[in-house]
Amino acid sequence: MTGEERAGLEAILGHQFQRPEWLESALTHSSRRRESEPDRGFDNERLEFLGDSILGVIVSEFLWMSFPGWTAGELSKSRARLVRARTLNEAAQRLNLGQHLRLGRGEEKTGGREKPNLLADAYEAVVAAVYLDGGLEAAARFVHRTLLDPAIAEHPETWRAADHKSALQEWLQRRGLGPVEYQLVKETGPDHRKAFSVEARLAARRLSSGEGWSKKEAEQVAARAALEQLERETTKG
């Protein structure tokens, strides 16, 4: 990478490296080092390992501070959604990291610059490179600007844990679908401690079901399950 190329990438990343070798290592795939640079530095696998942990800390702190009403389970699910390979690949694509990867001949021929897992790994490696070069604060700024802010802007329904019904309806409306109907299918237990079972339906399709100690609680549970199901289907599709 030339000095001009590095300066251009640093402008995109929002971090000017004091030790550019960290950035070069973050962009060097193991195939490149094995084939042509066995004695030069190291590839991005070690940085990826470190970046994965740093990313987890930054995302966990963000969620914990931003959503004080969430349970540990809700925090864990949202963190998993944010640090999954698909989300990291999207962040890497926004930064155009594929263009700057240093690949071996085999990976180059097989389209390594566009492989989702390879790009996700490169993003984690860059997180570690920024951390090693500028500390945790610099890494947090990088993650917020390149991962967290876009994720929230693109998928606002993910961050509306207090009202899953509204989140589901917003998700459907953006896609020209809806509305969802909630049907009470069962009541069990004595009058002073009844449990309610509700189904969420979209037209003739049963999306999900939920149970709770009130109909409103059961509807919220069903809405959350429906949104998760629809997001999985969208991911697979």
VOMI-405754 format. One record per residue (C-alpha): residue number from 1; residue in three letters; x, y, z. Coordinates in steps of 0.25 Angstrom, whole numbers. Example, Ala and Ser with C-alpha at 12.3 -4.5 7.8 and 13.67 -1.06 7.14 Angstrom:
<sites>
<1, 'ALA', <49, -18, 31>>
<2, 'SER', <55, -4, 29>>
</sites>
This chain:
<sites>
<1, 'MET', <0, 0, 0>>
<2, 'THR', <6, 13, -4>>
<3, 'GLY', <6, 25, 5>>
<4, 'GLU', <-5, 32, -3>>
<5, 'GLU', <-14, 19, -3>>
<6, 'ARG', <-12, 18, 12>>
<7, 'ALA', <-16, 33, 15>>
<8, 'GLY', <-28, 31, 7>>
<9, 'LEU', <-32, 18, 15>>
<10, 'GLU', <-29, 25, 28>>
<11, 'ALA', <-39, 36, 24>>
<12, 'ILE', <-50, 26, 22>>
<13, 'LEU', <-47, 19, 35>>
<14, 'GLY', <-46, 32, 42>>
<15, 'HIS', <-33, 29, 49>>
<16, 'GLN', <-18, 33, 45>>
<17, 'PHE', <-9, 22, 49>>
<18, 'GLN', <4, 25, 57>>
<19, 'ARG', <9, 11, 54>>
<20, 'PRO', <4, 8, 39>>
<21, 'GLU', <9, -6, 41>>
<22, 'TRP', <-3, -9, 49>>
<23, 'LEU', <-13, -6, 38>>
<24, 'GLU', <-4, -13, 28>>
<25, 'SER', <-5, -26, 37>>
<26, 'ALA', <-20, -24, 38>>
<27, 'LEU', <-22, -25, 23>>
<28, 'THR', <-12, -36, 21>>
<29, 'HIS', <-19, -50, 19>>
<30, 'SER', <-12, -62, 23>>
<31, 'SER', <-12, -67, 9>>
<32, 'ARG', <-3, -55, 5>>
<33, 'ARG', <7, -58, 16>>
<34, 'ARG', <8, -73, 13>>
<35, 'GLU', <10, -71, -1>>
<36, 'SER', <20, -59, -2>>
<37, 'GLU', <23, -53, 11>>
<38, 'PRO', <26, -64, 21>>
<39, 'ASP', <37, -56, 29>>
<40, 'ARG', <29, -42, 28>>
<41, 'GLY', <21, -38, 40>>
<42, 'PHE', <8, -46, 43>>
<43, 'ASP', <-5, -47, 36>>
<44, 'ASN', <-19, -43, 42>>
<45, 'GLU', <-23, -55, 49>>
<46, 'ARG', <-16, -51, 62>>
<47, 'LEU', <-22, -37, 61>>
<48, 'GLU', <-36, -43, 58>>
<49, 'PHE', <-35, -51, 71>>
<50, 'LEU', <-32, -38, 78>>
<51, 'GLY', <-42, -30, 71>>
<52, 'ASP', <-54, -40, 74>>
<53, 'SER', <-52, -37, 89>>
<54, 'ILE', <-50, -22, 88>>
<55, 'LEU', <-63, -22, 79>>
<56, 'GLY', <-70, -30, 89>>
<57, 'VAL', <-67, -20, 100>>
<58, 'ILE', <-70, -8, 92>>
<59, 'VAL', <-83, -13, 88>>
<60, 'SER', <-87, -18, 101>>
<61, 'GLU', <-84, -5, 108>>
<62, 'PHE', <-92, 2, 98>>
<63, 'LEU', <-104, -6, 100>>
<64, 'TRP', <-103, -6, 115>>
<65, 'MET', <-102, 9, 115>>
<66, 'SER', <-113, 11, 105>>
<67, 'PHE', <-124, 2, 109>>
<68, 'PRO', <-125, 1, 124>>
<69, 'GLY', <-138, -5, 124>>
<70, 'TRP', <-134, -17, 116>>
<71, 'THR', <-132, -31, 122>>
<72, 'ALA', <-119, -39, 121>>
<73, 'GLY', <-125, -47, 111>>
<74, 'GLU', <-129, -36, 102>>
<75, 'LEU', <-115, -30, 103>>
<76, 'SER', <-109, -43, 99>>
<77, 'LYS', <-118, -45, 87>>
<78, 'SER', <-115, -31, 82>>
<79, 'ARG', <-100, -32, 84>>
<80, 'ALA', <-100, -45, 76>>
<81, 'ARG', <-108, -38, 65>>
<82, 'LEU', <-98, -27, 64>>
<83, 'VAL', <-85, -35, 64>>
<84, 'ARG', <-90, -46, 55>>
<85, 'ALA', <-83, -48, 42>>
<86, 'ARG', <-93, -42, 33>>
<87, 'THR', <-93, -29, 41>>
<88, 'LEU', <-78, -28, 41>>
<89, 'ASN', <-78, -31, 26>>
<90, 'GLU', <-87, -20, 24>>
<91, 'ALA', <-78, -10, 31>>
<92, 'ALA', <-66, -15, 24>>
<93, 'GLN', <-73, -13, 11>>
<94, 'ARG', <-77, 1, 15>>
<95, 'LEU', <-62, 4, 17>>
<96, 'ASN', <-58, -3, 4>>
<97, 'LEU', <-48, -12, 12>>
<98, 'GLY', <-49, -22, 1>>
<99, 'GLN', <-41, -13, -9>>
<100, 'HIS', <-30, -12, 1>>
<101, 'LEU', <-28, -26, 5>>
<102, 'ARG', <-15, -33, 3>>
<103, 'LEU', <-18, -47, -2>>
<104, 'GLY', <-11, -59, -8>>
<105, 'ARG', <-12, -63, -22>>
<106, 'GLY', <-22, -74, -19>>
<107, 'GLU', <-32, -65, -11>>
<108, 'GLU', <-30, -54, -21>>
<109, 'LYS', <-35, -64, -32>>
<110, 'THR', <-47, -69, -24>>
<111, 'GLY', <-52, -55, -21>>
<112, 'GLY', <-47, -53, -7>>
<113, 'ARG', <-49, -38, -7>>
<114, 'GLU', <-64, -41, -7>>
<115, 'LYS', <-65, -53, 2>>
<116, 'PRO', <-74, -49, 14>>
<117, 'ASN', <-66, -56, 25>>
<118, 'LEU', <-53, -51, 20>>
<119, 'LEU', <-58, -37, 20>>
<120, 'ALA', <-64, -39, 34>>
<121, 'ASP', <-51, -44, 39>>
<122, 'ALA', <-44, -32, 33>>
<123, 'TYR', <-53, -23, 40>>
<124, 'GLU', <-50, -29, 54>>
<125, 'ALA', <-35, -28, 50>>
<126, 'VAL', <-36, -13, 47>>
<127, 'VAL', <-43, -11, 61>>
<128, 'ALA', <-31, -18, 67>>
<129, 'ALA', <-21, -9, 59>>
<130, 'VAL', <-28, 4, 63>>
<131, 'TYR', <-28, -1, 78>>
<132, 'LEU', <-13, -4, 78>>
<133, 'ASP', <-10, 9, 71>>
<134, 'GLY', <-19, 18, 78>>
<135, 'GLY', <-25, 11, 90>>
<136, 'LEU', <-39, 7, 94>>
<137, 'GLU', <-45, 21, 92>>
<138, 'ALA', <-40, 22, 78>>
<139, 'ALA', <-46, 8, 75>>
<140, 'ALA', <-59, 11, 82>>
<141, 'ARG', <-60, 23, 73>>
<142, 'PHE', <-57, 15, 61>>
<143, 'VAL', <-68, 4, 64>>
<144, 'HIS', <-78, 14, 67>>
<145, 'ARG', <-77, 22, 54>>
<146, 'THR', <-75, 10, 45>>
<147, 'LEU', <-84, -1, 52>>
<148, 'LEU', <-93, 4, 63>>
<149, 'ASP', <-98, 17, 57>>
<150, 'PRO', <-101, 11, 43>>
<151, 'ALA', <-108, -2, 49>>
<152, 'ILE', <-117, 7, 58>>
<153, 'ALA', <-121, 16, 46>>
<154, 'GLU', <-123, 4, 36>>
<155, 'HIS', <-131, -5, 46>>
<156, 'PRO', <-138, 4, 57>>
<157, 'GLU', <-148, -6, 60>>
<158, 'THR', <-137, -15, 66>>
<159, 'TRP', <-135, -4, 77>>
<160, 'ARG', <-149, -2, 82>>
<161, 'ALA', <-150, -13, 92>>
<162, 'ALA', <-160, -7, 100>>
<163, 'ASP', <-171, -8, 90>>
<164, 'HIS', <-169, -20, 81>>
<165, 'LYS', <-183, -18, 74>>
<166, 'SER', <-179, -4, 69>>
<167, 'ALA', <-165, -9, 65>>
<168, 'LEU', <-172, -21, 57>>
<169, 'GLN', <-182, -11, 51>>
<170, 'GLU', <-171, -2, 46>>
<171, 'TRP', <-163, -13, 40>>
<172, 'LEU', <-175, -18, 32>>
<173, 'GLN', <-180, -4, 28>>
<174, 'ARG', <-166, -1, 22>>
<175, 'ARG', <-168, -13, 13>>
<176, 'GLY', <-182, -10, 9>>
<177, 'LEU', <-188, -21, 18>>
<178, 'GLY', <-198, -22, 30>>
<179, 'PRO', <-205, -19, 39>>
<180, 'VAL', <-203, -31, 49>>
<181, 'GLU', <-215, -36, 56>>
<182, 'TYR', <-214, -43, 70>>
<183, 'GLN', <-223, -54, 73>>
<184, 'LEU', <-226, -59, 87>>
<185, 'VAL', <-225, -74, 86>>
<186, 'LYS', <-225, -79, 100>>
<187, 'GLU', <-227, -75, 115>>
<188, 'THR', <-223, -84, 126>>
<189, 'GLY', <-222, -84, 141>>
<190, 'PRO', <-231, -78, 152>>
<191, 'ASP', <-237, -64, 150>>
<192, 'HIS', <-227, -58, 160>>
<193, 'ARG', <-215, -64, 152>>
<194, 'LYS', <-219, -66, 138>>
<195, 'ALA', <-209, -68, 126>>
<196, 'PHE', <-212, -64, 112>>
<197, 'SER', <-208, -70, 99>>
<198, 'VAL', <-208, -61, 87>>
<199, 'GLU', <-205, -63, 72>>
<200, 'ALA', <-199, -52, 63>>
<201, 'ARG', <-205, -53, 49>>
<202, 'LEU', <-202, -46, 36>>
<203, 'ALA', <-213, -48, 26>>
<204, 'ALA', <-216, -63, 27>>
<205, 'ARG', <-202, -66, 32>>
<206, 'ARG', <-199, -70, 46>>
<207, 'LEU', <-185, -63, 49>>
<208, 'SER', <-183, -66, 64>>
<209, 'SER', <-190, -69, 77>>
<210, 'GLY', <-187, -63, 91>>
<211, 'GLU', <-191, -65, 105>>
<212, 'GLY', <-193, -56, 117>>
<213, 'TRP', <-200, -52, 130>>
<214, 'SER', <-208, -42, 122>>
<215, 'LYS', <-213, -41, 108>>
<216, 'LYS', <-204, -29, 106>>
<217, 'GLU', <-192, -37, 111>>
<218, 'ALA', <-195, -49, 102>>
<219, 'GLU', <-196, -40, 90>>
<220, 'GLN', <-183, -33, 92>>
<221, 'VAL', <-176, -47, 93>>
<222, 'ALA', <-183, -51, 80>>
<223, 'ALA', <-179, -38, 73>>
<224, 'ARG', <-164, -40, 77>>
<225, 'ALA', <-164, -55, 73>>
<226, 'ALA', <-171, -51, 59>>
<227, 'LEU', <-160, -40, 57>>
<228, 'GLU', <-149, -49, 60>>
<229, 'GLN', <-155, -60, 50>>
<230, 'LEU', <-157, -49, 39>>
<231, 'GLU', <-143, -44, 41>>
<232, 'ARG', <-137, -59, 40>>
<233, 'GLU', <-145, -61, 27>>
<234, 'THR', <-140, -48, 21>>
<235, 'THR', <-126, -52, 25>>
<236, 'LYS', <-127, -66, 18>>
<237, 'GLY', <-134, -60, 6>>
</sites>
